[in-house]
């Protein structure tokens, strides 16, 4: 039987790892798209094939949501910290017990889920593009 704190620790570790993997896959996807760019007549001009524009957009959105997840969480939890610190000015932080509402985490969870959702179609579309190129 597991303790509730062990379950919390497990999902925090797993969700952190999932965020790391998502970020790495988003950067890798951008690298893959970079490989398939079409070079122009001079070395300066090059473009992304139009079939890869949507995957690129999804990857950038995924990275943006990754940043927003941590930005929003930082702002929210800093605000919670300041509010509780202000209420308990003379008490050491280690002795203060806080019972905040879970809804504070909802914006962060929304970003977490959407960044993963944005990654999936990007890889599906990249796969279809590569499959099409290999089958010709």
Legacy VTK file of the C-alpha trace (Angstrom):
# vtk DataFile Version 3.0
C-alpha trace
ASCII
DATASET POLYDATA
POINTS 136 float
0.000 0.000 0.000
1.309 3.460 -0.932
1.183 6.683 1.036
-0.584 9.628 -0.552
2.690 11.588 -0.431
4.384 8.792 -2.434
1.686 9.013 -5.090
2.125 12.796 -5.270
5.900 12.411 -5.545
5.459 9.814 -8.296
3.192 11.977 -10.460
5.441 15.012 -9.949
8.493 13.034 -11.110
6.605 11.476 -14.024
5.028 14.731 -15.192
8.407 16.476 -14.964
10.010 13.722 -17.038
7.149 13.902 -19.551
7.713 17.652 -19.867
11.420 17.042 -20.500
10.650 14.441 -23.184
8.041 16.706 -24.795
10.566 19.558 -24.964
13.253 17.310 -26.468
10.824 15.942 -29.066
9.699 19.462 -29.996
13.297 20.580 -30.568
14.057 17.339 -32.440
10.994 17.913 -34.634
12.202 21.408 -35.494
15.565 19.849 -36.374
13.871 17.295 -38.625
11.968 20.066 -40.395
15.237 21.988 -40.790
16.748 18.961 -42.553
13.895 18.943 -45.098
14.017 22.664 -45.845
14.365 23.561 -49.494
17.490 25.539 -50.298
17.154 28.443 -52.684
19.483 29.499 -55.442
21.763 31.259 -52.988
22.893 30.057 -49.583
20.836 32.625 -47.727
17.399 31.789 -49.058
15.733 28.599 -47.975
12.204 27.671 -47.079
10.290 25.042 -45.215
8.124 22.829 -47.441
4.532 23.925 -47.069
3.559 20.402 -45.898
5.807 20.958 -42.869
4.493 24.397 -41.885
1.666 23.003 -39.713
3.998 20.587 -37.904
6.362 23.509 -37.287
3.527 25.635 -35.928
2.401 22.807 -33.615
5.986 22.363 -32.352
6.376 26.070 -31.643
2.990 26.102 -29.882
4.092 23.122 -27.783
7.281 24.919 -26.728
5.339 28.116 -26.026
2.883 26.207 -23.811
5.837 24.572 -22.047
7.188 28.000 -21.135
3.722 29.262 -20.194
3.145 26.277 -17.886
6.191 27.161 -15.822
5.661 30.919 -16.076
2.045 30.694 -14.885
2.948 28.256 -12.092
5.764 30.511 -10.941
3.536 33.595 -10.804
0.657 31.783 -9.065
2.747 30.016 -6.441
4.855 33.108 -5.772
1.586 34.970 -5.134
0.410 32.216 -2.773
3.767 32.355 -0.990
3.629 36.155 -0.608
0.023 36.081 0.629
0.852 33.492 3.292
4.148 35.134 4.194
2.303 38.443 4.737
-0.252 36.747 7.036
2.477 35.111 9.120
5.218 37.752 9.240
6.842 36.613 12.443
6.685 32.859 11.824
9.431 30.827 10.175
8.473 29.482 6.698
9.050 25.902 7.865
6.365 26.271 10.546
3.662 27.758 8.322
1.026 25.287 7.120
-0.896 26.254 3.995
-4.119 24.758 2.715
-4.561 26.297 -0.732
-7.246 25.331 -3.189
-6.349 22.862 -5.950
-7.843 25.103 -8.640
-4.644 27.160 -8.542
-3.078 24.302 -10.513
-5.685 24.256 -13.288
-3.967 26.803 -15.613
-0.700 24.872 -15.323
-2.418 21.539 -16.018
-4.183 23.025 -19.056
-0.820 24.141 -20.480
0.687 20.743 -19.627
-2.032 18.838 -21.479
-2.182 21.205 -24.466
1.584 21.139 -25.027
1.406 17.350 -25.308
-1.662 17.558 -27.542
0.195 20.010 -29.837
3.175 17.666 -30.157
1.179 14.654 -31.375
-0.202 16.080 -34.661
3.191 17.570 -35.494
4.797 14.137 -35.468
1.886 12.543 -37.319
2.142 15.177 -40.067
5.948 14.855 -40.218
5.616 11.076 -40.461
3.124 11.416 -43.319
5.451 13.840 -45.111
8.462 11.513 -44.783
6.341 8.487 -45.747
5.164 10.323 -48.858
8.757 11.221 -49.799
9.985 7.657 -49.280
7.146 6.048 -51.248
7.678 8.085 -54.413
LINES 1 137
136 0 1 2 3 4 5 6 7 8 9 10 11 12 13 14 15 16 17 18 19 20 21 22 23 24 25 26 27 28 29 30 31 32 33 34 35 36 37 38 39 40 41 42 43 44 45 46 47 48 49 50 51 52 53 54 55 56 57 58 59 60 61 62 63 64 65 66 67 68 69 70 71 72 73 74 75 76 77 78 79 80 81 82 83 84 85 86 87 88 89 90 91 92 93 94 95 96 97 98 99 100 101 102 103 104 105 106 107 108 109 110 111 112 113 114 115 116 117 118 119 120 121 122 123 124 125 126 127 128 129 130 131 132 133 134 135
